[in-house]
Amino acid sequence: MPEYARLYQEKHNRPLTYRDVTPIGRGQLKLEQIGRQQARRLLICDTDLLETKVYSEAYYGRVPAWLLAAVPQHYADLYLLTDIDLPWTPDGIRDRGHEREAMHRRFLDELTQRRLPFVLISGPPDERLRQAVKAIDGLVVSHE
């Protein structure tokens, strides 16, 4: 499933604000619900509520209460955390390249503190794909 925040931003074509966090979070949940209905065995999401929470904290210094309560009910079985070893390119939503290390640390800390399963994906694009496929294959085999 795609990242709902990106779809939302493209639709509204303006800088996002704290008021957008709730519609983005609810839209992400709806996409995941659709994905679960359509998926045969595996649902891969570009993002989830945990990421929405982290960005809300980083960009606005606060998180809606409903989102904080919902995050633990929507953990993924596995997170693929991409490293920051490739050049950063602004994309219309992610606009703080100068804070890249700090954002990466936020995500790493969040996954670690919550004891969520994750794999750090790094290297050139073909190596990243290989690592992601291996991690996902391992998850699928462990759930059979």
N, C-alpha and C positions, 0 to 999 in steps of 0.2 A: 504494500500500500504506500502511496506517496505521502509526503509530509504535508499535512493540512495547512500549516502556517504559510507555506509557500503558495499554495493554491489561493488561500485567503488574501495574501498580500497582492498577488497578481490581479485578483478580482477588484480589490479596493484601490490599488495603485496609489498608495500614500504610505508615509512612515507609520509603523505600528506603534501603538501606545498601550498602556496598562489596561485600558478598557477593552482591548482586543484579546487579551489573554483568555477570558472566559469563552467567547465564541470560537477561538482557536482550539482550546482544550475540548470543548464539546464536539466540534467538528472532527477532531482527531478520533475521539471515541466512536463517533458514527462511522467513520471510515474503517476502523478496526472491527466494528460489528458487521459491516458489510463484508469485510475480508474474511471473517470467521465463517460466515454463511457460504461464501464462495470457495473457500480453500478446501482442498481434498485432504491433505495431511499436514501442510506446512503453510504458515502465514509469516511473511517477512515484511516488516514495516520499516520505513525509512526513519521514523521517529515514534515517540509515544508520550504519555503524560509526564513521565519522569523528565524528559528533555524539555517539555514545555515549562515544567516547574523550575528547572535550572536556569533557563533563559529568562523567565519572569523575575527570578531573584537577581540575576546578573544585570538585566536591563532596567528594572523598575524598583528593585530593592524590597519587593514584597510579592506574595503569592496569594491568590484567592483561597479562602478557607476550604471551599468545596474541592479545589484541586489538590490541596495538601491531603485531604481525607481520601480522595479517590486514587491517588498515586499507588499506594500499597495494594490495592485491589486489581491493578492492571500491570503488574510487572511482567516483563517478557521472560521466556525460558532461557534466553541467551542474548547478551548484548555484544555487538561488534563495535568496539570503540576505535575509531580511526585515529592514527597517530598524526602528528603535525609535521611530519618529515617531508612533505611535498609542499611546493610553493602555494601560498594562499592567494585566492582570487576572489574579489568581492562579487557577490551574486544578487544584490538587491535586498536580501534579508540579512545575511551575515555581513556586518559592516564594520567590524572592529578587529581588523587584522593585527593591530598593535596589541590587542589583548588576547591573542591566540593561545599563548602559553597558560595564561590565567584561566581561560575558559576550559582548556583541556584538563587542567588540574581540577577544576570544579566537577567536571564529569567523572574523572577518575576517583575523586574523593567520594562523590555521591554513590557510585557503584560499590566502592570498597566499604564505606560505612554501612551501607544497607546489605552488605554481603550478597550481592547479586552476581550471578555467573556472567563473566565477560571475557572476551579475547581482545587483546590489543592487535590491531591490524596495521601493518606498516610496510614500507618499501614501495617500489614502483607499482604502477597499476596492475600489471599482470601478477605480481607477487601478492598484492592485496587480494585479488580475486581468488588466487589459490588458497590463501589462508582462510578467507571467508568460507569458501566451499568446504574445506577440510573441517572447520569448526561446526558448520551446519550439518554436514554428514555425520560428524560425531554425535551431535545432539539427536538426530533422527535415529541413529543406531541405538543410542541409549534409551530411547522411548519405545523401541519395538518390543 
